[in-house]
Amino acid sequence: MARRKEKTLNRDDVLREAFVLLEERGLAGLSMRALAERLDVQAPALYWHFADKAELVSLMTRAIYDEARGAVTSGGTARDWLLAYGRALHHRLATQRDAARLCVNAAPIGVSSTDAASAIAQPLTARGMEREWALEAIASVTSLALGWASFEANGPMHDFLEGMIDLNRSFERGLQALVEGLIPNPAV
């Protein structure tokens, strides 16, 4: 009997394929077994890279947030950063099937809450905001993007809202109003 050749996996490749699987099957179809089949490996091979599905989902979520943060240019004020981050996150969530649901359901992993808070707040603290204020502002913009993307992904709600408003324009107006309320001083 011929032995099956071992396939070399790395975490980045597995994450990339997990996003493809999410796009194809949605969150309900994202499982370790389905991912292993997609990668043509046995499911236990995935556990060298992820403790369980919860860790996979958490790392996928981290990748979504990292991508949105990475899309923001380094210059500008705190207001500019928040607007750019909100737009980038909304775009990422709106273009990946079930991405908003994935993010809402994932547990944070990997670092202490103190370290995470400093890293999350860093783009705004570097622009002169206090850490707590920065965290609240980022959480508010993140919540708007997640909620808006959830409405857009819900077929009946999407159709209902689209009949009344321009969804993209309305998100932009809401984002600008939120950021204006969070940072009323244009210099910050």
C-alpha positions in Angstrom: 0.0 0.0 0.0 1.4 3.4 -1.0 2.0 5.9 1.7 0.4 9.3 1.3 3.0 12.0 1.0 2.9 14.4 3.9 1.8 17.9 3.0 3.7 20.8 4.6 1.4 23.3 6.1 2.0 26.7 7.7 -0.3 28.8 9.7 -0.6 31.6 7.1 -1.6 29.1 4.3 -4.2 27.5 6.5 -5.6 30.9 7.5 -5.8 31.9 3.8 -7.6 28.7 3.0 -9.9 29.2 5.9 -11.0 32.6 4.5 -11.7 30.9 1.1 -13.8 28.3 2.9 -15.6 31.0 4.8 -16.4 32.7 1.5 -17.6 29.5 -0.1 -19.6 27.9 2.7 -20.2 30.7 5.3 -19.6 30.6 9.0 -21.8 27.5 9.4 -19.7 25.6 6.9 -16.4 26.6 8.5 -15.1 23.5 10.4 -11.7 22.0 11.0 -12.8 18.9 9.1 -13.9 20.9 6.1 -10.7 22.9 6.2 -8.6 19.7 6.4 -10.5 18.3 3.4 -9.9 21.5 1.5 -6.2 21.3 2.3 -6.1 17.6 1.5 -4.8 16.7 4.9 -6.1 14.8 7.9 -7.9 17.0 10.5 -5.3 16.3 13.2 -2.6 18.0 11.0 -4.4 21.3 11.7 -4.1 21.0 15.4 -0.3 21.5 15.0 -1.2 25.1 14.0 -4.4 25.8 16.0 -5.6 24.4 19.3 -9.2 24.3 18.1 -11.7 26.0 15.9 -12.1 28.8 18.4 -8.4 29.7 18.0 -8.7 29.5 14.2 -11.7 31.9 14.3 -9.9 34.3 16.7 -6.9 34.4 14.4 -9.1 35.0 11.4 -10.7 37.9 13.2 -7.3 39.3 14.2 -6.3 39.1 10.5 -9.4 41.1 9.5 -8.7 43.9 12.1 -5.0 43.9 11.2 -5.8 44.3 7.5 -8.1 47.2 8.2 -5.6 48.9 10.5 -2.9 48.2 7.9 -4.9 49.9 5.2 -4.7 53.2 7.1 -1.9 55.5 6.0 0.3 56.7 8.8 -0.3 60.5 8.4 -3.1 62.7 9.5 -5.0 63.5 12.7 -6.8 61.1 15.0 -10.0 62.0 13.2 -8.4 61.1 9.9 -7.2 57.8 11.3 -10.6 56.8 12.7 -12.4 57.7 9.5 -9.9 55.7 7.4 -10.0 52.8 9.8 -13.8 52.8 9.8 -13.9 52.8 6.0 -11.3 50.1 5.7 -13.0 47.8 8.3 -16.4 48.3 6.8 -15.0 47.5 3.3 -13.3 44.3 4.6 -16.4 43.2 6.5 -18.7 43.9 3.6 -16.6 42.0 1.0 -16.1 38.8 3.0 -19.0 36.5 3.5 -19.9 36.2 7.2 -16.9 38.3 8.3 -19.0 40.5 10.6 -20.5 37.4 12.2 -17.1 35.8 12.6 -15.8 39.0 14.3 -18.7 39.2 16.7 -18.4 35.6 17.8 -14.6 35.4 18.2 -12.8 35.4 21.5 -9.7 37.5 21.8 -6.5 35.5 22.1 -2.8 35.8 22.4 -1.9 38.7 24.6 -2.9 40.2 28.0 -5.7 42.8 28.0 -3.2 45.5 29.0 -0.9 44.7 26.1 -3.8 44.4 23.7 -5.2 47.7 24.9 -1.9 49.5 24.3 -1.5 48.0 20.8 -5.1 48.8 19.8 -4.9 52.4 21.1 -1.4 53.1 19.7 -2.5 54.8 16.4 -4.5 57.3 18.4 -2.3 57.7 21.4 0.5 58.5 18.9 -1.7 61.3 17.7 -2.2 62.8 21.2 -5.3 61.0 22.6 -5.4 59.4 26.0 -5.5 55.6 26.0 -9.0 55.2 27.4 -10.4 57.8 25.0 -8.6 56.2 22.1 -10.0 52.7 23.0 -13.5 54.0 23.3 -13.3 55.8 20.0 -11.9 52.7 18.2 -14.5 50.4 19.9 -17.3 52.8 18.7 -16.1 52.9 15.1 -15.6 49.1 15.1 -19.1 48.6 16.4 -20.6 50.8 13.7 -18.7 49.0 11.0 -19.7 45.6 12.4 -23.3 46.5 12.8 -23.6 48.1 9.4 -21.9 45.2 7.7 -24.3 42.8 9.6 -27.3 44.8 8.2 -25.8 44.7 4.7 -25.2 40.9 4.9 -28.8 40.2 6.0 -30.6 39.7 2.7 -34.1 40.8 3.8 -32.8 43.7 5.9 -30.4 44.7 3.1 -33.3 44.8 0.6 -35.5 46.6 3.1 -33.0 49.3 3.9 -31.8 49.6 0.3 -35.3 50.5 -0.7 -35.2 53.5 1.7 -31.5 54.7 1.8 -28.2 54.5 -0.1 -26.4 52.1 2.2 -22.9 53.3 1.4 -23.7 57.0 1.7 -25.5 56.4 4.9 -22.6 54.4 6.4 -20.3 57.3 5.5 -22.6 59.9 7.0 -22.9 57.8 10.2 -19.2 57.3 10.4 -18.5 61.0 10.0 -21.1 61.9 12.6 -19.8 59.4 15.0 -16.2 60.5 14.7 -17.2 64.2 14.9 -19.0 63.3 18.2 -16.0 61.4 19.5 -13.4 64.0 18.5 -15.1 67.4 18.1 -11.8 69.3 17.9 -10.5 69.0 14.3 -6.9 69.5 15.4 -6.9 66.1 17.2 
